Amino acid sequence: MQGFQNILVPVDFSEDSANVLETALSVLAADGTLSLLHVVEYLPAVTEGTFGIYPHRKDIESIKKLSLERLKQFAEGRGPSKLEMLVREGKPAYAILDVIRELNPDLVVMGTHGRSKLDHFLIGSVTERVIRKATCSVLTVRT
């Protein structure tokens, strides 16, 4: 098997992210490109008497910069020669789908979290949303 030329790997920096990356590397073509993606999600801080306070733009940019540094550390010594690191902000599933439309990868490799049915019903699943709406193949790694 020759492998996939362009693979997108969304990373949440959980303990299982390394296993997902290793799986992606195992199906990447020798001359292929691997794109690591981290999505910075922020939620409004709710205080009494307000509808919510969103983080200041400067703080978000700082978090994105730190996330890029963390991606570099995460990939150090593991990635192929053609490695892209991307940081986006927003809801993870939607940000991942936007990057899929932008990069048009051959494959997305994502981890799944073994949640209970109740947790899944209440929280939903980023991976499930990506699988349903992706325009390319998605390989899931049980984590």
Backbone as CSV, one residue per row, in Angstrom:
resi,resn,N_x,N_y,N_z,CA_x,CA_y,CA_z,C_x,C_y,C_z
1,MET,0.832,-1.180,0.000,0.000,0.000,0.000,0.878,1.246,0.000
2,GLN,0.541,2.198,-0.837,1.333,3.412,-0.959,1.052,4.414,0.141
3,GLY,-0.107,4.440,0.680,-0.457,5.391,1.735,-1.174,6.609,1.192
4,PHE,-1.664,7.427,2.103,-2.397,8.643,1.767,-1.423,9.815,1.631
5,GLN,-1.672,10.671,0.661,-0.789,11.807,0.398,-1.003,12.978,1.360
6,ASN,-2.246,13.242,1.722,-2.560,14.390,2.580,-3.484,13.946,3.709
7,ILE,-2.976,14.023,4.929,-3.747,13.594,6.095,-3.869,14.751,7.072
8,LEU,-5.078,14.931,7.581,-5.347,15.920,8.610,-5.568,15.194,9.934
9,VAL,-4.880,15.657,10.986,-5.006,15.048,12.311,-5.374,16.130,13.330
10,PRO,-6.650,16.208,13.712,-7.024,17.127,14.782,-6.479,16.600,16.112
11,VAL,-5.872,17.486,16.898,-5.216,17.107,18.146,-5.819,17.919,19.288
12,ASP,-6.191,17.230,20.366,-6.715,17.940,21.541,-5.741,17.894,22.715
13,PHE,-4.560,17.363,22.492,-3.501,17.239,23.494,-3.861,16.287,24.630
14,SER,-4.855,15.448,24.441,-5.159,14.434,25.450,-4.063,13.378,25.416
15,GLU,-4.072,12.499,26.394,-3.061,11.433,26.456,-3.097,10.552,25.218
16,ASP,-4.264,10.447,24.594,-4.419,9.555,23.449,-4.012,10.189,22.119
17,SER,-3.691,11.478,22.130,-3.325,12.163,20.884,-2.100,11.537,20.219
18,ALA,-1.147,11.076,21.015,0.062,10.457,20.451,-0.295,9.184,19.682
19,ASN,-1.233,8.398,20.198,-1.664,7.176,19.527,-2.354,7.500,18.201
20,VAL,-3.143,8.563,18.186,-3.819,8.985,16.957,-2.781,9.418,15.926
21,LEU,-1.776,10.179,16.362,-0.712,10.608,15.452,0.053,9.411,14.898
22,GLU,0.387,8.458,15.737,1.103,7.261,15.273,0.296,6.499,14.230
23,THR,-1.010,6.407,14.434,-1.875,5.739,13.460,-1.850,6.487,12.135
24,ALA,-1.935,7.809,12.198,-1.896,8.615,10.973,-0.577,8.423,10.237
25,LEU,0.518,8.420,10.978,1.834,8.227,10.355,1.957,6.855,9.694
26,SER,1.269,5.865,10.249,1.355,4.506,9.691,0.645,4.376,8.346
27,VAL,-0.271,5.298,8.025,-0.979,5.227,6.742,-0.599,6.380,5.809
28,LEU,0.376,7.191,6.210,0.835,8.312,5.395,1.866,7.826,4.378
29,ALA,1.729,8.283,3.146,2.709,7.955,2.110,4.065,8.544,2.498
30,ALA,5.132,7.926,2.021,6.484,8.365,2.366,6.722,9.828,2.007
31,ASP,6.123,10.293,0.925,6.288,11.693,0.513,5.042,12.527,0.819
32,GLY,4.198,12.015,1.713,2.936,12.680,2.023,3.079,13.853,2.983
33,THR,2.001,14.609,3.094,1.934,15.766,3.991,0.956,15.480,5.115
34,LEU,1.385,15.747,6.329,0.531,15.572,7.491,0.266,16.947,8.097
35,SER,-1.000,17.255,8.327,-1.380,18.535,8.924,-1.960,18.275,10.305
36,LEU,-1.304,18.837,11.323,-1.810,18.765,12.689,-2.659,19.996,12.951
37,LEU,-3.811,19.794,13.545,-4.734,20.889,13.816,-5.142,20.874,15.281
38,HIS,-5.065,22.035,15.904,-5.629,22.196,17.253,-6.642,23.323,17.194
39,VAL,-7.812,23.084,17.790,-8.864,24.087,17.807,-8.974,24.661,19.217
40,VAL,-8.847,25.972,19.291,-9.005,26.682,20.566,-10.482,27.021,20.701
41,GLU,-11.103,26.417,21.686,-12.516,26.689,21.943,-12.614,27.511,23.218
42,TYR,-13.351,28.568,23.161,-13.550,29.370,24.354,-15.045,29.519,24.600
43,LEU,-15.386,29.519,25.851,-16.777,29.657,26.257,-16.918,30.955,27.033
44,PRO,-18.081,31.566,26.966,-18.247,32.799,27.735,-18.188,32.514,29.229
45,ALA,-17.579,33.427,29.938,-17.559,33.339,31.393,-18.816,34.035,31.891
46,VAL,-19.681,33.295,32.526,-20.951,33.857,32.965,-20.800,34.386,34.380
47,THR,-21.191,35.622,34.567,-21.174,36.208,35.903,-22.582,36.697,36.228
48,GLU,-22.881,36.828,37.491,-24.221,37.212,37.923,-24.602,38.569,37.350
49,GLY,-25.768,38.619,36.759,-26.281,39.877,36.241,-25.854,40.191,34.816
50,THR,-25.138,39.297,34.161,-24.737,39.534,32.772,-25.140,38.348,31.920
51,PHE,-25.106,38.559,30.629,-25.387,37.472,29.701,-24.130,36.691,29.369
52,GLY,-22.993,37.174,29.811,-21.742,36.481,29.550,-20.670,37.456,29.103
53,ILE,-19.457,37.093,29.357,-18.318,37.910,28.967,-17.403,37.035,28.130
54,TYR,-17.094,37.489,26.943,-16.221,36.720,26.077,-14.775,37.155,26.288
55,PRO,-13.839,36.240,26.086,-12.428,36.597,26.273,-12.015,37.723,25.333
56,HIS,-11.095,38.506,25.793,-10.559,39.595,24.998,-9.765,39.016,23.832
57,ARG,-9.805,39.664,22.681,-9.117,39.190,21.467,-7.639,38.943,21.735
58,LYS,-6.998,39.799,22.516,-5.575,39.644,22.829,-5.325,38.323,23.564
59,ASP,-6.231,37.967,24.469,-6.101,36.704,25.205,-6.254,35.501,24.274
60,ILE,-7.186,35.590,23.355,-7.405,34.493,22.401,-6.168,34.312,21.527
61,GLU,-5.606,35.408,21.046,-4.403,35.328,20.213,-3.240,34.730,21.006
62,SER,-3.150,35.065,22.271,-2.106,34.503,23.133,-2.292,32.988,23.290
63,ILE,-3.526,32.557,23.473,-3.819,31.123,23.605,-3.490,30.403,22.294
64,LYS,-3.807,31.013,21.171,-3.500,30.402,19.874,-1.988,30.265,19.682
65,LYS,-1.245,31.289,20.094,0.211,31.239,19.986,0.777,30.120,20.866
66,LEU,0.285,30.009,22.090,0.717,28.933,22.986,0.349,27.560,22.424
67,SER,-0.809,27.470,21.800,-1.242,26.201,21.201,-0.324,25.792,20.056
68,LEU,0.119,26.760,19.262,1.049,26.452,18.173,2.373,25.949,18.726
69,GLU,2.865,26.557,19.788,4.099,26.084,20.429,3.913,24.663,20.963
70,ARG,2.762,24.413,21.543,2.485,23.082,22.071,2.402,22.047,20.946
71,LEU,1.830,22.426,19.808,1.798,21.531,18.645,3.208,21.194,18.190
72,LYS,4.089,22.195,18.163,5.481,21.967,17.765,6.162,20.985,18.714
73,GLN,5.936,21.149,20.007,6.510,20.229,20.994,5.936,18.829,20.825
74,PHE,4.633,18.764,20.581,3.955,17.484,20.411,4.520,16.711,19.217
75,ALA,4.787,17.412,18.120,5.241,16.765,16.889,6.742,16.550,16.838
76,GLU,7.477,17.152,17.756,8.931,17.075,17.727,9.415,15.628,17.676
77,GLY,10.177,15.327,16.630,10.749,13.995,16.483,9.782,12.938,15.978
78,ARG,8.534,13.276,15.744,7.548,12.280,15.308,7.040,12.500,13.895
79,GLY,7.011,13.737,13.462,6.345,14.063,12.212,7.172,13.745,10.989
80,PRO,6.513,13.690,9.842,7.222,13.496,8.576,7.907,14.800,8.174
81,SER,8.642,14.761,7.085,9.333,15.976,6.636,8.340,17.045,6.192
82,LYS,7.211,16.636,5.664,6.179,17.594,5.250,5.107,17.644,6.341
83,LEU,5.291,18.577,7.254,4.398,18.698,8.405,3.885,20.128,8.507
84,GLU,2.580,20.265,8.542,1.950,21.574,8.717,1.302,21.612,10.088
85,MET,1.377,22.756,10.750,0.720,22.913,12.052,-0.252,24.070,11.965
86,LEU,-1.493,23.781,12.324,-2.561,24.762,12.207,-3.255,24.940,13.544
87,VAL,-3.598,26.171,13.862,-4.395,26.468,15.042,-5.565,27.323,14.579
88,ARG,-6.764,26.891,14.934,-7.975,27.641,14.607,-8.741,27.876,15.895
89,GLU,-9.737,28.741,15.828,-10.582,28.984,16.995,-12.031,28.729,16.623
90,GLY,-12.812,28.339,17.621,-14.234,28.103,17.394,-14.670,26.782,17.978
91,LYS,-15.833,26.350,17.566,-16.337,25.043,17.983,-15.542,23.989,17.230
92,PRO,-14.993,22.998,17.936,-14.091,22.043,17.281,-14.632,21.380,16.021
93,ALA,-15.825,20.836,16.053,-16.341,20.126,14.875,-16.427,21.053,13.668
94,TYR,-16.945,22.240,13.882,-17.111,23.176,12.765,-15.763,23.688,12.260
95,ALA,-14.834,23.932,13.160,-13.506,24.379,12.751,-12.797,23.282,11.955
96,ILE,-12.932,22.035,12.397,-12.320,20.907,11.673,-12.924,20.798,10.277
97,LEU,-14.235,20.912,10.176,-14.894,20.843,8.869,-14.460,21.991,7.960
98,ASP,-14.250,23.177,8.522,-13.743,24.306,7.727,-12.351,24.002,7.174
99,VAL,-11.492,23.406,8.008,-10.140,23.066,7.561,-10.183,21.959,6.508
100,ILE,-11.107,21.027,6.646,-11.262,19.981,5.619,-11.605,20.627,4.279
101,ARG,-12.526,21.582,4.294,-12.884,22.276,3.043,-11.694,23.070,2.494
102,GLU,-10.916,23.636,3.374,-9.759,24.445,2.973,-8.625,23.600,2.395
103,LEU,-8.274,22.505,3.076,-7.116,21.695,2.682,-7.453,20.563,1.722
104,ASN,-8.695,20.106,1.739,-9.125,18.971,0.921,-8.214,17.749,1.120
105,PRO,-8.065,17.272,2.364,-7.183,16.119,2.606,-7.776,14.830,2.043
106,ASP,-6.918,13.836,1.881,-7.375,12.513,1.456,-8.030,11.772,2.621
107,LEU,-7.573,12.093,3.838,-8.010,11.355,5.019,-7.901,12.252,6.245
108,VAL,-8.841,12.074,7.166,-8.772,12.691,8.487,-8.638,11.552,9.483
109,VAL,-7.701,11.657,10.422,-7.530,10.640,11.460,-7.841,11.305,12.793
110,MET,-8.833,10.754,13.491,-9.308,11.338,14.754,-9.480,10.261,15.808
111,GLY,-9.341,10.676,17.038,-9.615,9.783,18.148,-11.086,9.823,18.521
112,THR,-11.530,8.754,19.163,-12.880,8.725,19.724,-12.724,8.529,21.215
113,HIS,-13.592,9.116,21.947,-13.566,8.935,23.392,-14.670,7.965,23.753
114,GLY,-14.371,6.969,24.571,-15.343,5.952,24.952,-16.306,6.450,26.009
115,ARG,-17.208,7.336,25.620,-18.184,7.866,26.566,-19.383,6.939,26.688
116,SER,-20.089,7.074,27.796,-21.329,6.317,27.964,-22.373,6.881,27.012
117,LYS,-23.453,6.131,26.798,-24.511,6.603,25.914,-25.132,7.891,26.446
118,LEU,-25.265,8.012,27.762,-25.848,9.219,28.337,-24.938,10.419,28.101
119,ASP,-23.632,10.255,28.349,-22.689,11.346,28.088,-22.728,11.752,26.624
120,HIS,-22.769,10.754,25.750,-22.795,11.021,24.319,-24.062,11.800,23.949
121,PHE,-25.196,11.402,24.514,-26.454,12.071,24.220,-26.425,13.517,24.700
122,LEU,-25.885,13.742,25.892,-25.875,15.073,26.476,-24.810,15.977,25.865
123,ILE,-23.639,15.429,25.588,-22.505,16.226,25.135,-22.376,16.234,23.617
124,GLY,-22.705,15.127,22.978,-22.492,15.028,21.540,-21.067,14.582,21.272
125,SER,-20.710,14.460,20.028,-19.389,13.979,19.688,-18.821,14.772,18.525
126,VAL,-17.659,15.354,18.753,-16.968,16.081,17.689,-16.682,15.121,16.542
127,THR,-16.157,13.954,16.873,-15.810,12.977,15.836,-17.036,12.570,15.027
128,GLU,-18.144,12.341,15.714,-19.363,11.941,15.001,-19.825,13.025,14.037
129,ARG,-19.774,14.265,14.468,-20.179,15.366,13.580,-19.271,15.450,12.365
130,VAL,-17.979,15.272,12.586,-17.033,15.330,11.470,-17.291,14.170,10.507
131,ILE,-17.509,12.978,11.033,-17.781,11.816,10.178,-19.005,12.070,9.295
132,ARG,-20.060,12.613,9.900,-21.305,12.824,9.154,-21.171,13.885,8.060
133,LYS,-20.322,14.896,8.264,-20.303,16.022,7.334,-19.018,16.167,6.525
134,ALA,-18.033,15.340,6.797,-16.752,15.450,6.083,-16.918,15.089,4.613
135,THR,-16.113,15.733,3.787,-16.125,15.469,2.346,-15.018,14.497,1.945
136,CYS,-14.373,13.888,2.947,-13.314,12.915,2.694,-13.483,11.760,3.684
137,SER,-12.655,10.771,3.554,-12.701,9.629,4.477,-12.191,10.042,5.847
138,VAL,-12.767,9.429,6.872,-12.346,9.685,8.252,-12.018,8.344,8.907
139,LEU,-10.807,8.247,9.422,-10.366,7.046,10.150,-10.419,7.381,11.634
140,THR,-11.170,6.573,12.376,-11.269,6.826,13.810,-10.399,5.831,14.561
141,VAL,-9.753,6.335,15.591,-8.876,5.535,16.440,-9.526,5.456,17.806
142,ARG,-9.851,4.273,18.237,-10.499,4.105,19.544,-9.523,4.495,20.641
143,THR,-9.933,5.440,21.474,-9.066,5.899,22.549,-9.713,5.671,23.895
